[in-house]
Amino acid sequence: MAPVRIIQCQFLRAIQVLGIAALIFLAVGLSACSPSSVLPSDVVERALAMHLGQTAELLAQQLRLPSTTLPLVDIQRFRIVKKQALPIENLLGYQVQGLYDAILYWPERRLTQRQQSFTLYLQRQSEGKTWRLAYPIPQADGSFTWNTQQIE
């Protein structure tokens, strides 16, 4: 009787180990398909550069400065802190928050800004190949409409 019990215990342990291994395999496989993994960091960085450029142009217009006075911006140490999926015009979108360091270059000087925070809204297009930078426009009823631009 004793050898049969040993074989049964070893068999049960083997099944448990295989079950745990299968669960780990499934967890890793499914996490790779989750929506949180489909947002490439280079898309966020390009969107951030686009947003910073547009903000600088708007500021220059409001101050009536020539666009030639705008600095060149080099984004460094870019980091995503939080991303949250949300629908934007019935397509997959994200609110992305993070930090970056920037170096601003003017003809006569250079300025480094560290730990600058950002919040961006990004919309994935239906074919899944391209992304758009989205700007929420608040409506009187508390809802939002979106203005979107292709990320270059």
N, C-alpha and C positions, 0 to 999 in steps of 0.2 A: 503493500500500500504506500509506503513512504516514497518510492521512486515516482509513482503516479502523481502524488501531490507536488513534488518538486517540479515535475514537468508542467503541471497545470499552473503553478505559480510563475514559472519562467515564461510560459505562453501568455499569461495575463499581463505580465510586465512588458513583454514584447508588443502586445496590442496597445498598451497604454503609451509606450514610447512612440509607436507609429502614429497613434492618434494625436499626440502632442505635436509631432513633426508635421502632420497634415494640417493641423490648425495654424501653425506658424507659417507654413507655405501659403495657405489661403489668405492669412492676414497680410502677408507681404504682397502677394499677388493682387489682392483687392485694393490695397492702399495705393498701388501704382496706377490704378484706374480711377481713383477718386478725383473729383473736380479740383481739389486743392492742389493737385500736382500738375495741372494743365496750364498754369500761368508761368510762362518762362520769365526769369528775372531780367533778361535782356530787353524784353518788351516793356517791363516796368521802367527800366532805366531810360529807354528811348522816349517813353511817355513823359517821364519826369523832365528830361532835357527839353522836350517840346513844350511842356507846360511852363518851365522856367523862361524859355525864350519868348513865349507869348506874353507872359506876365511882364517881362522887361520891356517889350515893345509897347504894351499898353501904358505902362508907367511913363515911358519916354514921350508918348503921344500926349498924355495928360499934362506933362510938364513942358510940352512944346520943345522937346530936345530933338536934335537930328539923330537919326538911327545910327549914324557913324560913331556916336558917343557911347553906344552900348558896349559893355565888356564882353569878351569871349569867356565862356563858362566851361570849366572842366570839372565834371562830377567825379568824386573819388569816395572810397569807403562807403559805397552804397549798400544799404541793408534793409530788407523787408522785416518789419516787426510784427505786423498783423495783416491777414487778408481774410475777407469775409465774402462769401458768395451772395449775390443778390441779383434779381432779374432787372435788366435794363432794356426797356422796350421789347419785352418778351424773348430776350436772348440772355444767355449766360453772361453775368457780369461780376465784377469784384470791386469792393472797396478795399484799397490797399493803403496801409500806413507804414511809414518807415523813417529812416534817418539817412543823411548823406553829408559828406563834407564837400565843399565846393571851393575852387580857386577861381577868382574873377581877375581877368587880365585886361588892363587898360594900357594904352601906349606908354604912359609914364609910371605906372605902378601896378602892384599886384596885391590882392586882398584874399585871405583865406578865411572861410567861414566853416566852423566845425559843428557837428551834431545838429544840423538843420532838419526839422521835421517836415513831413509831407503827408498829404492825403490825396489819393487819386482814385478815380473811378474808371475802370476799364471794361469794355464790352467785347466779347468774343463774337466774331461773325459766324453765321450759320454753317459755312463750309469748314470752319475750324482752322483756317490758315492765317487769317488776318485779325487784327485787333483795332479797336477804336478807343480814343480817349474821350470820356464822357463828362459833361458838366451838368450837374443837376440845376434845373430852373424851378424854384418854388412857385407853386400856384396858390391862388387865394383859398382854395379848399384844403390846403395842407398837403396835397399830393405834389409830385414832381413830374415835369417833362424833362427830356434830355436833349442836349445839343451834343452831337458826337463828331469827331474828326478822325480820319484815318491816321494811324501812327506810322510815321515815315521811318 
